[in-house]
Amino acid sequence: MKFKSLVLTLALALVLPGISRADEGMWLLSLIGKNYADMQKAGFKLTAEDIYSVNQSCIKDAIVGLGNEGSPFWHFCTGEIISDQGLISTNHHCGYGKLQEHSTVGHDYLRDGFWAYSKDQELPNPGLTASILVRMEDVTEQVNAALSDDMSENERARAIKEVSDRIAKKAVEGTIYDAQVKPMFNGNQFFLFVHVIYKDVRLVGAPPSSMGKFGGDTDNWSWPRHTCDFSMFRIYTAPDGNPAEYSDANIPLRPKHFLPVSNRELKDGDFAMVMGFPGTTDRFLTSYGLEETMNITNKLRYEIRTVKINILREEMAASQETRIKYASKYASCSNYWKYSNEQNKALKNLNTMGVKKDIERLYNSWAKDKDPKYAEALPLIKKGYADRAPYEAATTYLAEGLLSGPEMLLQAVRFYRNIEALSDPRYADYHDEIADGINKMADEFYKDYNMDTEKRVLAALLEYVYKNMDMQFMPEFLVTADKKYKGDFTKYVDDMFAKSAFSTAESFKKLMQKPDLKKLAKDPLYLAGQSAYDKYVEVNSMVSKESSDGLKRGIRNFTDGILQINKNSKLLCPDANSTIRLTYGNVKAYDPKDAVSYSFYTTLKGVMEKEDPTSSEFAVPERLKNLYEARDFGPYANSKGELVTCFVTNNDITGGNSGSPVMDAEGNLIGLAFDGNSEAMSGDIDFEENLQRCICLDTRYMLFVIDKYAGATNLIKEMKIVQ
């Protein structure tokens, strides 16, 4: 009896997910009109055209995707324009890398913060881009016209790329724009996105890391939170308003739209919407894919990164110089180190595996009377994941343990390949250009490099990989090193660095004075790096060979089946893929477990309560303590006299949403999204409607810090502040 009731409930959840999951969804802007009635019920007061319009200024014109020049369409964070002079707010952790790049021991912007009190003090950031959506269009019919059912998955991918490139090229002919076509629903739909991409983005301000990263790894992915997670940039353009590389002649952007900044008090239940560039979700993942995520991807990533994290913590604590050099690297490593572990905990606690298996049973019941491709989907998926499992584990060890964990192995290969090109007579006409590029690469690498730290990390990771990875996938250099040095990887690494031209900036400069490619081909760091890279390529090709065609086809048809099941009952949104999305919900407290209830907001009092002078994660600047003790909050306190720091909503977000604007019912900026909560870390795979929370910096804390803490009244005067 209980089983039948469960199946009925799950059937309704599958066919009518909107009944229990009203807050789920990262919605495409051009289709938001279909959600308009639900948005109004939640409290929204504007029109769909106020969000997205091609013919008039609207909110989408104020939303910025932050990327890098080499891949501007992959947005690592989101920002929002908050003045008519191109001023952007985003998260502190989004600007952290740029703060680190500009920092020195004498000007430690990570420790002290940075503020430009006039535009001529703003700092340029070569390679940083800011993308704004111009328009989007459903091009599914155009792409599908080039496809056929008898194509292999590789043939299909080539055809999709060819037609997508043509569509994108035609869309921007004669314009200053860039475009790309992105697949949705695992290749069942396709959308064109046209962006304007700005290339002169300058650092304007950020609080010290003790505030911007307050709570560190301890508080990361958790609530309650008190982190002052914001930084500020400004977009510059050529004098004619078009995108341009950095130049003293450039002027601040005159945006089509900017967000007013709210100084109003929030209430539990207030409408909240987030617009930004979420990275990736995998909501259509099957139980077979979930098993791989939990037992291979998350498990191994966490275990391998733990080795590196522990060493970096010790090294950074012992030296200010090392702390500055490795701050951004540590932050990048630690973020998904903790995420992997917390996601696995949430997936187990919420029985996500059971949910996925129940959905698959219902899917199979539906598929048996349909086109055979639907019935074949799950068996193909099961076989694909099973076949590739050992290779997937090996690629994780190779990538995390040898290529991205330590720095020097892969960097040595990069250096060698560039020097090889320098010595190639075919490129003689480009000799100076290649040499300049190599020297620039070296300057950037060695600026944030400490040999002793790298040696410790490398030795520890080599030993860990050798002791834990399946020997059939082991790179030859590790097998040889174990035999020659009798398992003493520290001695092995010491010898490599003593003999390598890549060990220090000085030895590399000496090498570049007269490169000897024959001698360099025997460099121990290069040989180890090339061995690791070759093995990674070999094993990664096995992953594709063992799983690609059947697995890809199965995932695409399974997703199509879910769409067919729901087509008459509920609008579904595609997985996040770094394209702009909107999610709506409400400011909302929650009860994560028995006898635990969380308020929807935190205050500066909590910062003082958490203060721990012995911990770098919970240090509080003296000036902030003085302002708190004097209750000098200016006009930014709430009706109780509290200075609110952060709040939570039930918005659906993921990585890439960092820095996204949280807006009220009238489109005013009330906060900056910066994190999710550990109780619902399963959300990228299965949205948990009762527990999922978006953790946000309150704009009143941001305004207080800019005004009262930093005294940057020049920035306050730029904004339109809504009281």
Wavefront OBJ file of the C-alpha trace (Angstrom):
o trace
v 0.000 0.000 0.000
v 2.771 2.400 0.893
v 4.646 1.473 -2.285
v 1.639 2.224 -4.492
v 1.147 5.594 -2.826
v 4.792 6.411 -3.371
v 4.622 5.546 -7.054
v 1.501 7.670 -7.520
v 3.142 10.625 -5.802
v 6.268 10.267 -7.907
v 4.246 9.933 -11.066
v 2.526 13.224 -10.349
v 5.881 14.801 -9.529
v 7.299 13.635 -12.848
v 4.404 14.682 -15.006
v 3.426 17.749 -13.003
v 6.634 18.974 -11.342
v 5.248 22.476 -10.904
v 2.907 21.305 -8.140
v 5.755 20.805 -5.674
v 8.651 22.656 -7.301
v 7.391 26.180 -7.899
v 10.773 27.773 -7.175
v 12.831 25.523 -9.445
v 14.022 26.783 -12.795
v 16.787 28.740 -14.519
v 14.638 30.233 -17.247
v 15.607 31.477 -20.710
v 14.806 35.185 -20.946
v 13.050 35.132 -24.307
v 10.553 32.586 -22.931
v 9.946 34.261 -19.582
v 6.476 35.404 -20.645
v 5.311 31.829 -20.135
v 6.243 32.172 -16.445
v 4.732 35.613 -16.040
v 1.578 34.565 -14.163
v 3.660 32.568 -11.650
v 6.021 35.501 -11.216
v 3.103 37.819 -10.473
v 1.803 35.384 -7.847
v 5.239 35.486 -6.221
v 5.029 39.300 -6.103
v 6.599 40.544 -9.351
v 5.391 44.026 -10.352
v 7.048 44.647 -13.732
v 6.292 43.273 -17.205
v 8.047 40.512 -19.121
v 9.337 43.201 -21.517
v 10.984 44.977 -18.589
v 13.151 41.870 -18.230
v 13.876 41.056 -21.873
v 13.289 43.165 -24.940
v 15.149 43.631 -28.203
v 13.518 46.972 -29.008
v 13.845 48.874 -25.718
v 16.207 49.084 -22.767
v 15.497 46.493 -20.105
v 17.039 44.679 -17.166
v 19.031 42.240 -19.337
v 21.055 45.242 -20.579
v 22.449 45.697 -17.061
v 23.549 42.071 -16.562
v 27.214 41.322 -17.258
v 28.925 37.988 -17.831
v 32.540 38.122 -16.671
v 34.895 36.014 -18.741
v 38.379 35.785 -20.170
v 39.480 36.921 -23.595
v 40.286 33.394 -24.757
v 36.784 32.152 -23.866
v 34.486 35.172 -23.404
v 31.311 33.085 -23.754
v 32.214 30.953 -20.729
v 31.365 33.216 -17.815
v 33.115 32.463 -14.543
v 30.969 35.006 -12.687
v 28.179 37.526 -13.142
v 28.080 41.240 -12.446
v 25.527 44.028 -12.752
v 25.797 47.635 -13.900
v 24.792 49.983 -11.078
v 25.449 53.445 -12.485
v 25.143 55.404 -15.710
v 28.960 55.352 -15.900
v 29.437 51.611 -16.336
v 30.127 50.796 -12.668
v 29.792 47.055 -11.949
v 29.278 45.213 -8.701
v 30.127 41.521 -8.413
v 31.423 39.188 -5.707
v 34.725 39.633 -3.905
v 35.694 36.104 -4.869
v 35.002 36.963 -8.517
v 37.472 39.832 -8.342
v 39.882 37.974 -6.088
v 42.219 36.912 -8.877
v 42.567 40.480 -10.109
v 43.199 41.765 -6.585
v 45.908 39.146 -6.278
v 47.493 40.091 -9.607
v 47.737 43.743 -8.561
v 49.040 42.925 -5.066
v 52.632 43.067 -3.869
v 54.166 42.883 -0.421
v 54.247 46.698 -0.433
v 50.696 47.077 -1.794
v 48.783 44.117 -0.390
v 45.271 44.700 -1.732
v 44.221 41.239 -0.550
v 45.010 42.188 3.036
v 44.099 45.890 2.930
v 41.453 46.133 0.217
v 41.545 48.535 -2.699
v 39.548 51.668 -3.491
v 39.770 54.070 -6.409
v 38.656 57.494 -5.219
v 38.794 58.837 -8.769
v 38.649 57.155 -12.170
v 42.338 57.709 -12.855
v 43.127 55.367 -9.932
v 41.185 52.438 -11.424
v 43.375 49.474 -12.427
v 43.279 47.782 -15.871
v 42.911 43.994 -16.184
v 44.169 42.676 -19.534
v 42.225 39.627 -20.663
v 39.148 40.268 -18.521
v 35.950 40.627 -20.577
v 32.398 41.749 -19.844
v 29.579 40.376 -22.020
v 26.066 41.778 -22.297
v 23.287 39.946 -24.126
v 21.911 41.760 -27.175
v 19.339 39.177 -28.251
v 18.594 35.465 -28.360
v 16.676 33.283 -30.781
v 15.418 29.706 -30.985
v 17.214 28.155 -33.997
v 16.250 24.533 -33.350
v 14.539 24.092 -36.726
v 17.570 25.437 -38.613
v 19.943 23.085 -36.800
v 17.681 20.037 -36.985
v 17.356 20.505 -40.744
v 21.024 19.494 -41.012
v 20.592 16.359 -38.876
v 19.302 12.853 -39.512
v 18.548 9.848 -37.305
v 21.081 7.628 -39.081
v 24.014 9.874 -38.131
v 26.530 8.685 -35.579
v 26.956 10.987 -32.594
v 30.278 12.240 -33.964
v 28.704 12.956 -37.350
v 25.863 14.699 -35.603
v 28.271 16.842 -33.566
v 30.166 17.896 -36.705
v 26.943 18.803 -38.488
v 25.712 20.797 -35.488
v 28.984 22.720 -35.324
v 28.959 23.531 -39.036
v 25.405 24.845 -39.111
v 25.799 26.617 -35.741
v 28.906 28.430 -36.971
v 27.036 29.566 -40.091
v 24.089 30.818 -38.066
v 26.338 32.690 -35.625
v 28.440 34.235 -38.402
v 25.385 35.442 -40.297
v 23.831 36.880 -37.117
v 26.719 39.300 -36.511
v 27.760 40.241 -40.045
v 28.370 43.981 -40.244
v 28.027 44.475 -36.471
v 30.332 44.883 -33.461
v 28.757 41.824 -31.823
v 29.816 38.233 -31.194
v 27.502 35.224 -31.319
v 27.309 31.526 -30.667
v 24.693 28.776 -30.827
v 24.260 26.743 -27.640
v 22.511 23.366 -27.304
v 19.755 22.950 -24.732
v 18.148 19.862 -23.196
v 21.165 17.683 -24.063
v 21.037 18.502 -27.754
v 17.270 18.514 -28.289
v 16.979 22.295 -28.745
v 19.339 25.072 -29.902
v 19.449 28.803 -29.211
v 21.455 31.631 -30.744
v 22.952 34.165 -28.318
v 24.286 37.498 -29.565
v 26.490 39.493 -27.174
v 28.458 42.690 -27.106
v 31.803 41.928 -25.453
v 33.788 44.681 -23.742
v 37.545 44.260 -23.283
v 38.527 47.173 -21.032
v 37.319 46.304 -17.531
v 39.049 48.083 -14.637
v 39.195 47.327 -10.928
v 37.419 50.001 -8.857
v 37.182 48.685 -5.317
v 37.025 45.794 -2.872
v 37.070 45.383 0.902
v 39.976 43.542 2.548
v 39.892 39.760 2.297
v 39.208 39.499 6.022
v 35.774 40.901 5.145
v 35.350 39.717 1.538
v 36.263 36.139 2.470
v 35.086 36.249 6.088
v 34.453 32.693 7.265
v 36.810 31.157 4.685
v 36.509 27.437 4.051
v 34.731 26.913 7.385
v 31.677 28.947 6.398
v 31.831 28.244 2.664
v 28.610 26.644 1.328
v 26.794 27.242 4.616
v 24.285 29.465 6.426
v 24.265 31.610 8.539
v 26.803 33.711 6.676
v 28.421 37.104 7.318
v 30.716 37.497 4.316
v 31.099 40.928 2.725
v 31.410 39.292 -0.672
v 31.631 42.131 -3.193
v 34.080 43.891 -5.451
v 33.602 46.607 -8.061
v 34.770 47.114 -11.632
v 34.021 49.550 -14.438
v 33.528 48.939 -18.161
v 35.303 51.313 -20.516
v 34.692 51.779 -24.240
v 36.262 53.614 -27.151
v 35.117 57.259 -27.451
v 32.426 56.139 -29.932
v 30.958 53.737 -27.330
v 32.155 50.556 -29.023
v 34.212 47.819 -27.337
v 37.958 48.456 -27.386
v 41.174 47.199 -25.843
v 42.561 49.223 -22.936
v 43.534 52.792 -23.832
v 43.949 56.046 -21.932
v 41.527 57.519 -24.479
v 38.721 55.137 -23.488
v 35.677 56.440 -21.636
v 33.262 54.856 -19.110
v 30.435 52.860 -20.673
v 27.091 54.621 -21.076
v 24.808 51.629 -20.490
v 21.352 51.138 -21.927
v 20.153 50.268 -18.433
v 21.536 50.152 -14.905
v 20.052 48.855 -11.676
v 18.992 51.228 -8.902
v 20.487 50.084 -5.590
v 18.025 49.485 -2.759
v 18.489 50.686 0.800
v 15.075 49.319 1.807
v 14.438 46.807 4.561
v 13.600 43.262 3.446
v 10.872 41.064 4.876
v 10.466 37.302 4.907
v 8.410 36.447 1.821
v 9.476 39.428 -0.311
v 9.798 38.712 -4.033
v 13.341 38.070 -5.241
v 14.676 37.305 -8.701
v 18.202 36.530 -9.825
v 19.523 37.079 -13.331
v 22.945 35.865 -14.337
v 25.107 33.320 -16.127
v 24.872 29.995 -14.212
v 27.626 27.565 -15.208
v 26.331 23.991 -15.342
v 23.606 21.876 -13.849
v 22.756 18.253 -14.610
v 19.107 17.854 -13.637
v 18.478 15.145 -16.252
v 21.298 12.992 -14.871
v 20.338 9.353 -14.429
v 21.142 7.078 -11.499
v 24.048 5.665 -13.524
v 25.555 9.100 -14.027
v 24.911 9.930 -10.379
v 26.900 6.897 -9.305
v 29.869 8.151 -11.343
v 29.529 11.669 -9.919
v 29.446 10.474 -6.314
v 31.890 7.570 -6.348
v 34.438 8.823 -8.862
v 34.265 12.549 -9.648
v 33.384 13.983 -6.236
v 35.122 11.367 -4.122
v 38.460 11.470 -5.930
v 38.472 15.239 -6.421
v 37.984 15.765 -2.701
v 40.591 13.211 -1.665
v 43.288 14.400 -4.082
v 42.737 18.096 -3.427
v 42.918 17.492 0.328
v 46.592 16.622 -0.143
v 47.265 19.942 -1.873
v 45.047 22.020 0.416
v 46.845 20.883 3.570
v 50.253 21.827 2.171
v 49.142 25.214 0.853
v 47.602 26.104 4.206
v 50.912 25.497 5.955
v 52.959 27.340 3.344
v 50.656 30.364 3.206
v 50.497 30.656 6.986
v 54.289 30.754 7.182
v 54.926 33.563 4.674
v 53.090 36.707 3.572
v 54.801 36.528 0.189
v 53.642 32.956 -0.342
v 50.158 33.850 0.881
v 49.859 36.566 -1.763
v 51.291 34.385 -4.529
v 49.045 31.420 -3.776
v 45.883 33.175 -2.571
v 43.972 32.909 -5.842
v 45.242 29.392 -6.538
v 44.191 28.239 -3.091
v 40.738 29.798 -3.447
v 40.234 28.120 -6.816
v 41.305 24.737 -5.443
v 39.422 24.889 -2.153
v 36.049 26.003 -3.514
v 35.197 22.774 -5.320
v 37.224 20.728 -2.852
v 34.585 21.485 -0.235
v 31.747 21.473 -2.773
v 32.530 17.890 -3.806
v 32.382 16.624 -0.245
v 29.289 18.607 0.736
v 27.443 17.606 -2.419
v 28.028 13.925 -1.718
v 26.703 14.374 1.826
v 23.559 16.112 0.553
v 22.983 13.535 -2.184
v 23.076 10.771 0.427
v 20.975 12.605 3.014
v 18.269 13.484 0.488
v 18.271 10.015 -1.118
v 18.805 11.481 -4.580
v 19.770 8.064 -5.897
v 16.376 6.709 -4.855
v 14.613 9.642 -6.527
v 16.503 9.048 -9.781
v 15.717 5.328 -9.791
v 12.019 5.967 -9.169
v 11.933 8.415 -12.088
v 13.631 5.829 -14.295
v 11.036 3.177 -13.387
v 8.262 5.564 -14.356
v 10.089 6.529 -17.536
v 10.420 2.877 -18.552
v 6.686 2.343 -18.042
v 5.991 5.283 -20.365
v 8.652 4.328 -22.944
v 7.570 0.744 -23.591
v 4.690 1.837 -25.859
v 6.640 4.594 -27.665
v 9.353 4.792 -30.311
v 12.034 2.126 -29.575
v 14.684 4.857 -29.194
v 13.095 5.811 -25.863
v 13.108 2.253 -24.501
v 16.746 1.819 -25.574
v 17.894 5.029 -23.870
v 18.461 3.837 -20.305
v 20.201 0.552 -21.286
v 22.579 2.584 -23.473
v 23.242 4.969 -20.608
v 23.847 2.138 -18.133
v 26.318 0.416 -20.450
v 28.102 3.655 -21.328
v 28.826 4.600 -17.724
v 29.840 1.045 -16.779
v 32.259 0.757 -19.700
v 34.008 4.027 -18.987
v 34.190 3.827 -15.163
v 37.837 2.659 -14.808
v 39.020 5.186 -17.391
v 37.062 8.008 -15.778
v 38.739 7.287 -12.443
v 42.158 7.275 -14.082
v 41.609 10.588 -15.874
v 40.591 12.141 -12.552
v 43.813 10.961 -10.904
v 45.885 12.174 -13.851
v 44.181 15.543 -14.132
v 43.833 16.401 -10.451
v 46.992 14.680 -9.216
v 49.524 15.382 -11.980
v 48.385 18.104 -14.372
v 46.238 20.622 -12.484
v 47.221 19.824 -8.893
v 50.936 20.563 -9.177
v 51.812 23.418 -11.525
v 55.242 22.649 -12.866
v 54.702 19.459 -14.850
v 52.177 20.897 -17.279
v 53.923 24.280 -17.308
v 57.195 22.636 -18.335
v 55.411 21.055 -21.304
v 53.947 24.427 -22.290
v 57.365 26.079 -22.096
v 58.987 23.309 -24.125
v 56.390 23.423 -26.904
v 56.754 27.187 -27.253
v 60.558 26.996 -27.303
v 60.250 24.211 -29.874
v 58.272 26.602 -32.080
v 60.923 29.263 -31.488
v 63.547 26.878 -32.864
v 61.480 25.785 -35.875
v 62.725 27.346 -39.143
v 59.144 27.366 -40.459
v 58.359 30.095 -37.933
v 61.543 32.126 -38.466
v 59.539 35.201 -39.513
v 57.723 35.125 -36.158
v 60.800 34.581 -33.986
v 60.559 37.844 -32.056
v 56.819 37.511 -31.545
v 57.154 33.956 -30.204
v 60.059 34.939 -27.931
v 58.058 37.843 -26.514
v 55.144 35.496 -25.877
v 57.371 32.992 -24.056
v 58.902 35.702 -21.879
v 55.458 37.082 -21.051
v 54.250 33.589 -20.132
v 57.288 33.151 -17.898
v 56.782 36.499 -16.169
v 53.157 35.629 -15.407
v 54.014 32.136 -14.150
v 57.032 32.895 -11.976
v 55.397 35.985 -10.455
v 53.139 33.689 -8.422
v 55.486 30.740 -7.974
v 57.485 29.495 -5.027
v 59.839 26.592 -5.755
v 59.806 25.090 -2.266
v 55.998 25.153 -2.137
v 55.718 23.572 -5.572
v 58.215 20.846 -4.639
v 56.190 19.905 -1.545
v 52.921 19.803 -3.491
v 54.412 17.829 -6.362
v 56.122 15.221 -4.175
v 52.980 14.640 -2.107
v 50.715 14.303 -5.136
v 53.090 12.013 -7.017
v 53.180 9.701 -4.031
v 49.395 9.824 -3.592
v 48.686 9.042 -7.240
v 51.210 6.223 -7.326
v 49.756 4.572 -4.231
v 46.098 4.905 -5.224
v 45.642 4.824 -9.013
v 45.184 1.562 -10.935
v 48.673 0.554 -12.110
v 47.482 -0.213 -15.637
v 47.076 3.541 -16.195
v 50.258 4.671 -14.438
v 52.552 7.017 -16.427
v 55.942 5.438 -17.048
v 57.877 8.212 -15.294
v 56.184 7.386 -11.975
v 56.936 3.688 -12.269
v 60.589 4.477 -13.006
v 60.799 7.026 -10.180
v 59.431 4.543 -7.652
v 62.000 1.938 -8.634
v 64.979 4.303 -8.803
v 64.220 6.213 -5.603
v 62.656 3.290 -3.679
v 59.398 5.191 -3.103
v 61.083 8.396 -1.884
v 59.224 10.898 -4.048
v 60.595 13.876 -2.099
v 64.138 12.923 -3.123
v 62.949 12.324 -6.693
v 61.417 15.795 -6.869
v 64.510 17.395 -5.312
v 66.665 15.833 -8.022
v 64.294 16.902 -10.812
v 64.293 20.510 -9.706
v 68.080 20.534 -9.189
v 68.589 19.443 -12.807
v 65.754 21.347 -14.530
v 65.991 24.646 -16.406
v 62.397 25.366 -15.373
v 63.013 25.322 -11.611
v 63.382 29.074 -11.122
v 62.820 32.310 -13.013
v 66.587 32.827 -13.071
v 67.368 29.434 -14.593
v 64.636 29.950 -17.169
v 65.999 33.363 -18.182
v 69.423 31.791 -18.626
v 67.863 29.113 -20.816
v 66.176 31.721 -23.004
v 69.482 33.468 -23.708
v 70.523 30.484 -25.810
v 67.830 27.786 -26.046
v 69.207 24.296 -26.653
v 66.271 22.137 -27.731
v 68.242 18.864 -27.686
v 69.350 19.475 -24.117
v 65.897 20.692 -23.123
v 64.326 17.507 -24.495
v 66.089 15.669 -21.645
v 64.894 18.087 -18.934
v 63.437 15.943 -16.105
v 60.448 18.205 -15.388
v 59.553 18.333 -19.070
v 59.910 14.563 -19.452
v 57.710 13.912 -16.410
v 55.124 16.424 -17.575
v 55.034 15.017 -21.111
v 54.694 11.491 -19.764
v 51.756 12.533 -17.570
v 50.118 14.465 -20.395
v 50.516 11.643 -22.929
v 48.969 9.164 -20.505
v 46.067 11.560 -19.834
v 45.389 11.920 -23.573
v 45.580 8.152 -24.018
v 43.218 7.364 -21.150
v 40.841 10.204 -22.008
v 40.506 8.826 -25.530
v 39.567 5.500 -23.946
v 36.782 7.256 -22.004
v 35.337 8.523 -25.286
v 35.846 5.210 -27.059
v 34.155 3.204 -24.335
v 31.135 5.422 -23.893
v 30.646 8.158 -26.425
v 28.179 7.165 -29.126
v 25.741 5.038 -27.131
v 25.931 7.159 -24.000
v 25.398 10.448 -25.827
v 22.508 9.028 -27.832
v 20.956 7.510 -24.734
v 21.189 10.768 -22.727
v 19.713 12.793 -25.594
v 16.783 10.430 -26.119
v 16.122 10.026 -22.388
v 15.970 13.827 -22.042
v 13.673 14.033 -25.039
v 11.442 11.453 -23.387
v 11.199 13.528 -20.202
v 10.251 16.527 -22.352
v 7.559 14.478 -24.096
v 6.157 13.281 -20.776
v 5.835 16.865 -19.522
v 4.938 18.728 -22.729
v 1.251 19.145 -21.910
v 1.592 19.761 -18.195
v 4.645 21.771 -17.278
v 7.206 24.051 -18.886
v 10.671 22.669 -18.147
v 13.864 24.690 -18.247
v 17.096 23.420 -19.782
v 20.188 22.770 -17.717
v 22.434 25.737 -17.064
v 25.266 26.100 -19.603
v 26.721 29.570 -18.948
v 23.968 31.310 -20.904
v 21.957 34.065 -19.246
v 19.025 32.870 -17.128
v 16.454 34.203 -14.694
v 15.208 32.528 -11.553
v 12.491 33.861 -9.279
v 11.300 33.137 -5.757
v 11.162 34.810 -2.370
v 13.235 35.862 0.590
v 12.699 32.897 2.882
v 13.865 31.505 6.226
v 14.215 27.737 6.590
v 14.430 24.849 9.047
v 17.294 22.580 7.925
v 16.916 19.862 10.559
v 15.248 18.875 13.787
v 15.196 21.692 16.370
v 17.154 24.052 14.058
v 15.511 27.159 12.573
v 17.349 29.831 10.604
v 16.305 33.442 10.204
v 16.372 34.856 6.689
v 19.052 37.426 7.541
v 22.249 37.955 9.535
v 23.735 41.121 11.022
v 27.099 42.690 11.805
v 26.646 41.447 15.374
v 27.288 37.956 14.049
v 30.613 39.064 12.584
v 31.724 40.203 16.020
v 30.453 36.993 17.627
v 32.459 34.893 15.178
v 35.647 36.916 15.557
v 38.708 34.803 16.329
v 42.034 36.667 16.279
v 43.904 33.350 16.091
v 42.187 32.375 12.823
v 42.765 34.057 9.461
v 39.223 33.031 8.495
v 37.559 35.037 11.268
v 39.751 38.122 11.664
v 37.870 41.431 11.920
v 39.511 44.730 10.848
v 39.892 47.259 13.646
v 38.024 49.932 11.701
v 34.997 47.664 11.276
v 34.989 46.927 15.023
v 35.140 50.641 15.808
v 32.183 51.387 13.531
v 30.211 48.546 15.105
v 30.956 49.613 18.671
v 29.942 53.197 17.853
v 26.815 51.892 16.041
v 27.923 54.195 13.228
v 25.875 52.517 10.510
v 24.786 55.721 8.766
v 21.508 55.408 6.851
v 21.991 51.683 6.260
v 20.607 50.181 9.497
v 17.222 48.437 9.585
v 14.268 49.483 11.746
v 15.774 47.598 14.715
v 19.040 49.501 14.445
v 20.842 46.430 13.063
v 23.209 46.429 10.105
v 22.075 43.498 7.975
v 24.942 41.649 6.319
v 23.401 38.765 4.332
v 20.044 37.139 3.569
v 18.697 33.984 1.924
v 16.117 33.334 -0.775
v 14.792 30.143 -2.366
v 16.110 31.096 -5.817
v 17.573 28.367 -8.008
v 21.266 29.128 -8.654
v 24.601 27.426 -9.293
v 28.252 28.275 -9.971
v 28.560 31.175 -12.423
v 25.696 32.901 -10.618
v 28.289 34.305 -8.226
v 27.872 38.067 -8.278
v 24.441 37.869 -9.892
v 22.014 40.645 -8.987
v 19.222 39.763 -6.602
v 16.365 42.103 -7.477
v 13.097 43.057 -5.861
v 9.668 43.151 -7.482
v 10.493 46.480 -9.143
v 13.900 45.545 -10.505
v 15.979 47.265 -7.817
v 19.191 45.644 -6.612
v 18.695 44.232 -3.112
v 21.639 41.843 -2.975
v 24.430 39.926 -4.681
v 24.125 36.139 -4.892
v 27.297 34.453 -3.705
v 26.685 30.938 -2.412
v 24.380 27.997 -1.843
v 23.719 26.040 1.354
v 25.274 22.698 2.217
v 21.948 21.054 3.132
v 20.913 21.264 -0.543
v 24.229 20.811 -2.343
v 22.465 18.185 -4.401
v 20.727 21.048 -6.194
v 22.779 20.952 -9.385
v 21.528 17.400 -9.891
v 18.141 17.443 -8.170
v 16.535 20.661 -6.913
v 15.399 20.358 -3.296
v 12.405 22.674 -2.989
v 12.231 22.792 0.809
v 15.899 23.314 1.645
v 17.497 24.983 -1.377
v 18.708 28.497 -0.537
v 20.594 31.218 -2.353
v 22.904 33.103 0.037
v 23.128 36.804 -0.772
v 25.078 39.848 0.332
v 22.635 42.578 1.384
v 23.166 45.796 -0.597
v 22.894 47.791 2.639
v 26.091 46.121 3.903
v 27.771 46.871 0.578
v 26.730 50.534 0.710
v 27.835 50.797 4.344
v 31.297 49.443 3.528
v 31.729 51.714 0.503
v 30.521 54.770 2.405
v 31.350 54.447 6.094
v 34.242 51.941 6.026
v 36.098 52.983 2.860
v 34.927 56.582 2.535
v 34.468 56.068 -1.209
v 31.644 58.589 -1.437
v 32.542 59.134 -5.102
v 30.983 55.721 -5.779
v 27.945 56.354 -3.593
v 27.235 59.544 -5.543
v 27.303 57.598 -8.829
v 24.537 55.214 -7.844
v 20.808 55.735 -7.845
v 19.970 54.641 -4.295
v 16.337 53.752 -3.631
v 15.236 54.521 -0.062
l 1 2 3 4 5 6 7 8 9 10 11 12 13 14 15 16 17 18 19 20 21 22 23 24 25 26 27 28 29 30 31 32 33 34 35 36 37 38 39 40 41 42 43 44 45 46 47 48 49 50 51 52 53 54 55 56 57 58 59 60 61 62 63 64 65 66 67 68 69 70 71 72 73 74 75 76 77 78 79 80 81 82 83 84 85 86 87 88 89 90 91 92 93 94 95 96 97 98 99 100 101 102 103 104 105 106 107 108 109 110 111 112 113 114 115 116 117 118 119 120 121 122 123 124 125 126 127 128 129 130 131 132 133 134 135 136 137 138 139 140 141 142 143 144 145 146 147 148 149 150 151 152 153 154 155 156 157 158 159 160 161 162 163 164 165 166 167 168 169 170 171 172 173 174 175 176 177 178 179 180 181 182 183 184 185 186 187 188 189 190 191 192 193 194 195 196 197 198 199 200 201 202 203 204 205 206 207 208 209 210 211 212 213 214 215 216 217 218 219 220 221 222 223 224 225 226 227 228 229 230 231 232 233 234 235 236 237 238 239 240 241 242 243 244 245 246 247 248 249 250 251 252 253 254 255 256 257 258 259 260 261 262 263 264 265 266 267 268 269 270 271 272 273 274 275 276 277 278 279 280 281 282 283 284 285 286 287 288 289 290 291 292 293 294 295 296 297 298 299 300 301 302 303 304 305 306 307 308 309 310 311 312 313 314 315 316 317 318 319 320 321 322 323 324 325 326 327 328 329 330 331 332 333 334 335 336 337 338 339 340 341 342 343 344 345 346 347 348 349 350 351 352 353 354 355 356 357 358 359 360 361 362 363 364 365 366 367 368 369 370 371 372 373 374 375 376 377 378 379 380 381 382 383 384 385 386 387 388 389 390 391 392 393 394 395 396 397 398 399 400 401 402 403 404 405 406 407 408 409 410 411 412 413 414 415 416 417 418 419 420 421 422 423 424 425 426 427 428 429 430 431 432 433 434 435 436 437 438 439 440 441 442 443 444 445 446 447 448 449 450 451 452 453 454 455 456 457 458 459 460 461 462 463 464 465 466 467 468 469 470 471 472 473 474 475 476 477 478 479 480 481 482 483 484 485 486 487 488 489 490 491 492 493 494 495 496 497 498 499 500 501 502 503 504 505 506 507 508 509 510 511 512 513 514 515 516 517 518 519 520 521 522 523 524 525 526 527 528 529 530 531 532 533 534 535 536 537 538 539 540 541 542 543 544 545 546 547 548 549 550 551 552 553 554 555 556 557 558 559 560 561 562 563 564 565 566 567 568 569 570 571 572 573 574 575 576 577 578 579 580 581 582 583 584 585 586 587 588 589 590 591 592 593 594 595 596 597 598 599 600 601 602 603 604 605 606 607 608 609 610 611 612 613 614 615 616 617 618 619 620 621 622 623 624 625 626 627 628 629 630 631 632 633 634 635 636 637 638 639 640 641 642 643 644 645 646 647 648 649 650 651 652 653 654 655 656 657 658 659 660 661 662 663 664 665 666 667 668 669 670 671 672 673 674 675 676 677 678 679 680 681 682 683 684 685 686 687 688 689 690 691 692 693 694 695 696 697 698 699 700 701 702 703 704 705 706 707 708 709 710 711 712 713 714 715 716 717 718 719 720 721 722 723
